[in-house]
Amino acid sequence: MAALLMPRRNKGMRTRLGCLSHKSDSCSDFTAILPDKPNRALNNGVAAFRAFLKTEFSEENLEFWLACEEFKKTRSTAKLVTKAHRIFEEFVDVQAPREVNIDFQTREATRKNMQEPSLTCFDQAQGKVHSLMEKDSYPRFLRSKMYLDLLSQSQRRLS
């Protein structure tokens, strides 16, 4: 997504978006694409990636990753347990409605983490899903017509 919205005047956005397409010392996860303030162009990029994943029937990966990021902001212990079980049942458990593609060992480690949920209980699973998107679906997105059209529109607006 680094080239997704190549505004020359907003280097920070390019850096945040670069986290999706490159391993970077400055960012090791997708949190960099989540703006502190709403940013229409950035939101359009995430929405485009989500739409692309839907065409590949793998939008659950991004949804899980985003759910984990939101989960990490939980401060209430009671809410933490409830949210953890909801995320596990929706994305991690075998036959979950939006089951993510993770290996047996990661799924079982996450299941064990559910005995005493913490803010880090999904870290291993989230890392696997991030790696899958980074190495598989995101490079395809960058080559997709959907991305190229969005890039073209963004460049026209900046001209």
C-alpha positions as CSV (number, residue, x, y, z in Angstrom):
1,M,0.0,0.0,0.0
2,A,3.0,2.3,0.1
3,A,2.3,3.6,-3.3
4,L,-1.4,3.5,-2.8
5,L,-1.7,7.2,-2.0
6,M,1.6,8.7,-3.0
7,P,1.0,12.3,-1.8
8,R,4.3,14.0,-1.9
9,R,3.2,16.4,0.8
10,N,2.3,13.6,3.3
11,K,5.3,11.5,3.8
12,G,3.9,10.2,7.1
13,M,1.0,8.6,5.3
14,R,3.3,6.9,2.9
15,T,5.4,5.6,5.8
16,R,2.3,4.2,7.5
17,L,1.1,2.6,4.3
18,G,4.5,1.2,3.6
19,C,4.1,-1.1,6.6
20,L,1.8,-3.2,4.7
21,S,4.0,-3.9,1.7
22,H,7.5,-4.0,3.3
23,K,9.1,-5.3,6.4
24,S,10.3,-2.3,8.1
25,D,12.4,-1.5,11.1
26,S,10.0,1.3,12.0
27,C,6.8,-0.7,12.0
28,S,6.2,-4.4,12.5
29,D,2.4,-4.5,12.2
30,F,-0.6,-2.9,10.7
31,T,-1.1,-0.4,13.5
32,A,0.7,2.1,11.3
33,I,-2.1,2.2,8.9
34,L,-4.6,3.1,11.6
35,P,-4.6,6.9,11.7
36,D,-4.8,8.9,14.9
37,K,-7.3,11.1,13.2
38,P,-9.7,10.1,10.5
39,N,-8.0,10.4,7.1
40,R,-10.3,9.9,4.1
41,A,-7.6,8.8,1.7
42,L,-6.1,6.3,4.1
43,N,-9.5,4.9,5.0
44,N,-10.1,4.5,1.2
45,G,-6.9,2.5,1.0
46,V,-7.9,0.2,3.8
47,A,-11.4,-0.1,2.3
48,A,-9.9,-1.0,-1.1
49,F,-7.7,-3.7,0.5
50,R,-10.8,-5.0,2.4
51,A,-12.8,-5.1,-0.9
52,F,-10.0,-6.9,-2.6
53,L,-9.9,-9.5,0.1
54,K,-13.6,-10.0,-0.3
55,T,-13.0,-10.9,-3.9
56,E,-10.6,-13.6,-2.7
57,F,-12.9,-14.7,0.1
58,S,-10.3,-13.9,2.7
59,E,-11.5,-10.6,4.3
60,E,-11.7,-12.4,7.6
61,N,-7.9,-12.0,7.8
62,L,-8.0,-8.2,7.9
63,E,-11.1,-8.2,10.1
64,F,-9.4,-10.5,12.6
65,W,-6.2,-8.3,12.5
66,L,-8.3,-5.2,13.1
67,A,-10.3,-6.8,15.9
68,C,-7.1,-7.8,17.6
69,E,-5.8,-4.2,17.4
70,E,-9.0,-2.9,18.9
71,F,-8.9,-5.6,21.5
72,K,-5.5,-4.4,22.6
73,K,-7.0,-1.1,23.6
74,T,-9.3,-2.8,26.2
75,R,-8.7,-1.5,29.7
76,S,-11.6,-3.2,31.6
77,T,-10.8,-6.7,32.8
78,A,-14.4,-7.8,32.5
79,K,-14.7,-6.5,28.9
80,L,-11.3,-8.0,28.1
81,V,-12.6,-11.5,28.9
82,T,-15.8,-11.0,27.0
83,K,-14.1,-9.5,23.9
84,A,-11.4,-12.2,23.9
85,H,-14.0,-15.0,23.8
86,R,-16.0,-13.2,21.1
87,I,-12.9,-12.9,18.9
88,F,-11.9,-16.5,19.5
89,E,-15.4,-17.8,18.7
90,E,-15.7,-15.6,15.6
91,F,-12.2,-16.0,14.1
92,V,-10.0,-18.7,15.7
93,D,-12.1,-21.6,16.9
94,V,-12.4,-24.5,14.5
95,Q,-15.5,-24.0,12.3
96,A,-15.8,-20.3,13.5
97,P,-18.1,-18.2,11.2
98,R,-15.1,-16.3,9.9
99,E,-12.3,-18.7,10.7
100,V,-8.8,-17.5,9.9
101,N,-6.3,-19.8,8.2
102,I,-3.8,-20.6,11.0
103,D,-1.9,-23.8,11.8
104,F,-3.0,-26.2,14.5
105,Q,-0.2,-25.3,16.9
106,T,-1.1,-21.6,16.8
107,R,-4.8,-22.3,17.2
108,E,-4.1,-24.5,20.2
109,A,-1.8,-22.0,21.8
110,T,-4.5,-19.4,21.4
111,R,-7.0,-21.8,22.9
112,K,-4.8,-22.2,25.9
113,N,-4.4,-18.4,26.2
114,M,-8.2,-18.2,26.5
115,Q,-8.0,-19.9,29.9
116,E,-6.7,-16.6,31.2
117,P,-7.2,-13.9,28.5
118,S,-4.8,-11.0,28.4
119,L,-4.0,-8.2,26.0
120,T,-1.5,-10.5,24.3
121,C,-3.5,-13.7,24.0
122,F,-3.9,-13.3,20.2
123,D,-0.4,-12.1,19.4
124,Q,0.8,-15.4,17.9
125,A,-2.4,-15.8,15.8
126,Q,-2.4,-12.2,14.7
127,G,1.3,-12.5,13.7
128,K,0.5,-15.5,11.5
129,V,-2.4,-13.7,9.8
130,H,-0.3,-10.6,9.3
131,S,2.4,-12.6,7.7
132,L,-0.1,-14.4,5.5
133,M,-1.5,-11.1,4.3
134,E,2.0,-9.5,3.9
135,K,3.4,-12.4,1.8
136,D,0.3,-13.5,0.0
137,S,-2.7,-11.4,-0.5
138,Y,-1.2,-7.9,-0.2
139,P,1.3,-8.4,-3.1
140,R,-1.6,-9.6,-5.2
141,F,-3.6,-6.5,-4.2
142,L,-0.7,-4.3,-5.3
143,R,-1.0,-5.9,-8.7
144,S,-4.8,-5.8,-8.9
145,K,-6.9,-3.6,-11.1
146,M,-8.7,-2.4,-8.0
147,Y,-5.4,-1.0,-6.6
148,L,-4.1,0.4,-9.8
149,D,-7.4,2.2,-10.4
150,L,-7.3,3.7,-6.9
151,L,-3.7,4.7,-7.4
152,S,-4.6,6.4,-10.7
153,Q,-7.5,8.3,-9.1
154,S,-5.2,9.5,-6.2
155,Q,-2.5,10.7,-8.6
156,R,-5.1,12.6,-10.7
157,R,-6.4,14.3,-7.6
158,L,-2.9,15.4,-6.6
159,S,-2.1,16.8,-10.0
